[in-house]
Every structure is written in structure tokens, then in C-alpha cells.
Amino acid sequence: MTRRKKTRSIASRVTIRTGRRKDYKKWRHENPDQVHSTQRYVNKKRKQRKEQAARKMERQHAGTTLELHPEEGSENRSGEHH
């Protein structure tokens, strides 16, 4: 017996629904109510989003605040014509 190659592709793992791998995409499109993300995947993505938001907040707090309309030097810049 030969060993099946490990794969991360869902399409190659699903053979019971239609019997054919290439029909899986069509089956998913026709039956959206039966297709669900795994709880592990949902938790992983939720954790990633929280971490990403935390990193974004950290960057925002660490950054320097720029003045929108600095008072001095804005009128005498070379290259700017009003």
C-alpha cells in the first residue's frame, strides 16, 4: 500500500461528497449552508486579528504627532507657488 501525500488542500481531501475532486468547487458553490470553517481556523484567525490590531495600536501610540498646519515656514518654501 502506498502512502498518500499530505496535503493542505481541502479539495483533494473531499472525495465522498461527489466522488470527484474537481466537483467539490461546484458543490461548495451550490451548498453554501453546508460549508463551514473549522473552529480551529476561526479561533486562529480571531487571534491573528487581535494581535494585528494590538500591533497597529502600538505603532500609533509610538509614532510622533505631526502638526497639520505648522505656523512657521509654510509660506516661504521654495517650489511652492500660491
C-alpha positions in Angstrom: 0.0 0.0 0.0 1.4 3.4 -1.0 1.3 6.3 1.4 -0.8 9.3 0.4 1.0 12.6 0.2 -0.1 15.0 3.0 -1.9 18.0 1.6 -3.5 21.2 2.9 -5.9 21.4 0.1 -9.5 20.7 1.1 -10.5 19.8 -2.5 -8.1 16.9 -2.6 -9.3 15.5 0.7 -13.0 15.6 -0.2 -13.9 12.7 -2.3 -17.1 11.4 -0.5 -19.5 14.2 -1.5 -19.5 13.9 -5.3 -16.9 11.2 -5.8 -14.7 13.5 -7.9 -12.3 16.1 -6.7 -13.0 18.7 -9.3 -16.7 18.7 -8.5 -16.0 20.0 -5.0 -15.8 23.6 -6.0 -19.1 23.4 -7.7 -20.7 21.5 -4.8 -19.4 24.3 -2.4 -21.0 26.9 -4.6 -24.3 25.2 -4.7 -24.4 24.3 -1.0 -23.1 27.3 1.0 -25.2 26.4 4.0 -23.3 23.1 4.4 -19.8 24.6 4.2 -18.3 25.8 7.5 -14.9 26.9 8.6 -13.4 24.7 11.4 -13.4 26.1 14.9 -9.6 25.8 15.0 -9.4 28.0 11.9 -11.9 30.5 13.2 -10.0 30.8 16.5 -6.7 31.1 14.8 -7.9 33.9 12.6 -9.6 35.7 15.5 -6.3 35.5 17.4 -4.3 36.9 14.4 -6.7 39.8 14.0 -6.4 40.7 17.7 -2.6 40.6 17.5 -2.6 42.7 14.4 -4.9 45.3 16.0 -2.7 45.4 19.1 0.4 45.9 16.9 -1.4 48.7 15.0 -2.3 50.4 18.2 1.2 50.1 19.5 2.6 51.7 16.3 0.0 54.6 16.5 1.0 55.3 20.1 4.7 55.1 19.4 4.6 57.4 16.4 5.2 61.1 16.6 2.4 63.5 16.2 2.7 65.9 13.2 1.1 69.3 13.2 -1.4 69.7 10.4 -0.8 73.4 9.9 2.6 74.4 11.2 2.7 78.2 11.8 6.3 79.0 10.7 8.0 78.2 7.4 4.9 77.2 5.4 4.7 80.4 3.3 8.4 80.7 2.3 9.1 77.3 0.9 10.9 77.1 -2.4 9.0 75.3 -5.1 5.5 76.2 -3.8 3.5 78.8 -5.5 0.1 80.0 -4.3 
